[in-house]
Amino acid sequence: MAKVAMGLALALGLTSFILSQESPTYYLNLREPIYFVVDPSFSTGCDGDTDVCVKKRLDVFRAGLDDWFKHFPKRFRPKTIIVFSPEEMPLRAVNFPISLQIKENGCVLGVPPTKYFGCYLTDSGSPRIIFNDPGQITTPTSAHEFGHALGLNHRDTYSIMSWGKGNKVLPIDMNDLCNLHQECPPHDETWCEGTFYDSCRCPSESFEASEESKRVCE
C-alpha cells in the first residue's frame, strides 16, 4: 500500500502532496551532482518565446533549490544541474534524476481527492516534481517539494516543510536535512561559517563565558 503524507499549505490553501510506495526511496547524495530533467510539459501555457518562458520558470525553481543550499559554506555547497534530456547526463551519475513536470490535475490526490499546488511522486518508479499549473511554480513550493526529494517529511512547527507556517528554509529544516544526510558539512562549518551563523552553537570562549551567553542561549 502506498504511504501518503500531505503537505505545505500557503494562504491560498493546500499546496503539496508526497506519495511514495514501499519500494526503496531515492536517496540523494549531497556530495554528488543532483540532476533535474525538464519534461516537455514544462512549457505548458507559454506564450511567445517558449525558451524564455521556460527559463523564467526554471529560474524560480532554482531559487527554491538555492533556498536550501545557500546556507552551506560555498566549498560544501551541493551541485544541482538542470538538463532537458537524460542523454545530457553522465552514464554513471550517482543520483537518480528528478523529472520536472507541469500536469493539470497531476496533483489531485488522496481520499477524498484534493487538489494541491505541487507534489513529489515516486509511485511510477521514477521520482518527479509536478506543478499543477504554471502559476503554481513558486520559490516556496519548489523548496518544499525539493525538501521531500531530499527525504524530509512534513512538520507541524514553523518550517518550509510545514502546513502554511513558513515560506523559506529555516535552521530547523537544515537540522532535519543534516540529521538525515551524513554528507552534510561538518557541524562547525554549517553553524560557524554558513548563513545560519549561531553564536550559541559556535561561541567564542569570551562569548561562552559572558553573561550575554547565559541570557541568550539558555
N, C-alpha and C positions, 0 to 999 in steps of 0.2 A: 504494500500500500504506500502511496506517495506521502511523504511528510510535507506538511503545509505550514507555512508561517506567513502572516500578513503584516504589512509594513507601514512605512512612513506616511503620515498624513500632514498636509500643509493646510493653510487657511481654506483652500478650495475643497478639501476632503481627502479621502483615502488616495494614496498615490503609489503604493508599492506592494508588490507581492513576490514572494520567492517560493518556488516549487522545486523540490528535488526528490528523486527516487532513492531507494535504499542502496543503489549502486554507489561505488566509491565517489567521494567528492573530488572536484578538480582543484587540488591544492596548487596555489600559485607561489612559486619560489621567488622571493623578492630579490634574490641575487642574480636572477636570470631575466632577460627581457620578457615583458608581458605583451602579447600580441592581440590586437583587435582587428577583425576582418570586417570591413564595411560591406554590408549587404546592399544589393541594388535598390532595395526598398527605402534606403536612407535618403533617396532623392524624391520621395513621395511628396507631392504638393509643391514642388519647386516651380517658380515662375521665372522666366528669363534664363539667365546663365546658370545652368544646373551645377557646374563646377563651383561657382562662387557660393551658391546656396548650400551645397553640401559642406563646403569648407567652413562656413559660418556655424553650421550645426556641430561640426566636429570641434571647432574652437570652444564651443560651450561645453561639450563633453569632456574635452581635455582639461578644462578648468575644474571639472569635478574630480578628475584624477589628481590634478595638482593640489587640490584641497587636502588630499591625503599626504602626498609625498613631499610637498614644500616644507613640511615640518621636520624632515630628515636633514641632517648635515649634508651638504652637497656631495661629498665624496661617498656617501652611503645611499644616495637617492636612487630608488629603483628606476629602471628604464622601461618606458611604455612606448610601443610602436604601433601605429595605425597603418594598415595596408588595405588594398582593395581586392586582393586575391590571395588565397592560401599559397599560390605559387611564388609569391613575393617573400615568403618566409623561408628561413633555412631548414634543411631537411631534418636536422637533429635538434630542433627547438625543444627546450625542456618543458616549457609551459604550454598547455593546450590552448589554442586560440579561442577568443571570445567573439562571437558574431554580434554585430551591432545592427539592429533592425528597427524599422517602423512598421507596425502592423495594426490596422484598425481592428479594434476589439481583440487584439492579441493578448491583452492583459485583463480580460473579463474572466475571472477565475473564482473558485471557491464555491461553497454551498451555504446560503444561496449565492448565485452568481453576482459578483461585484466588479465594477469597472475601476481599474487602477491606472494611474498616470504612467507607471513603468513597472517592469518586472524582470527578475533574473530567473531564468529557467534552465534546467538541465535534464528535463524529463525525456527528451528525444535522443539522448546520448551525446549531445554536444552543448556546451554552455553558450548562452546567448543573453544579451541585454536587449529588451524590447521596450520601445516607447509606443504608447497607444496612438499618438498622433504627433506631428512635428512640433506643435505648440507646447508639448509637454517635455521637450528636451531642454531641461534647465540644469544649472550647475548643482543645486542641492539634490535633485533626483538622480543625476548622473553619479554624484558622490555616494549617495545612498545605495544605489544598485551595485556600484563597484565594491562597496563595503560587503555586500552579500557575496560577490565573486571572490573576495578576499577571505571568505569563510565566516563572516560575522553575522550573528542573529540580531533580532530586534531588541531594543532596550526600552524599559519603562521610564528611565531617567532621561534628563535633557541630553541629547546626543544627536548626531547625524543619523544614527540608526534607530531613533525613537519615532513614535507616532506624533508628528507635528510639534515636537518640542525643541527642535534645533534645525538650523539650515546651514551649518558648517561643521567641519571636523573639529572636535574638541579634544582636550587631553585625555578624557575618559575613553574616547574612541581609539586614540593611539595606545593607551594601556591595553585595551582589548586586542588590538592588532598585534602588538608585540608579545602578549601572552600566548597568542596562537602561533606566531611566526618567530621561531628561534633565530632566523637570519636577520631579524631587525638589528639596527645598530646597537652597540653596547649601551647599557643603561645610561652611563655618564655622558655619552655622545648625544643621545636624544634630548636629555634634560639639561645639559650644560652648554650645548652649542646650537641646538635647533631653535626654531622659533617659539617653542614652548619652554624656554628657559625658566627654571623653577628654583628659586633660591633656597627653598626648603628641601628639595631633593638634591641640590648641588650647592651646598653652602660653603662659603669660605670659613676658615677657622674663626676669624673675627666675627662673622655674622652668626655662626653657630653658638658662640659664647655670649652673644648680645641679648639684651632684654627684648629687643625687637623680634628676634628669632622666637623667643618663648611666646610672645604675644601673637605673632602671625602664623606660626606653624603648628602650634599645639591645638 
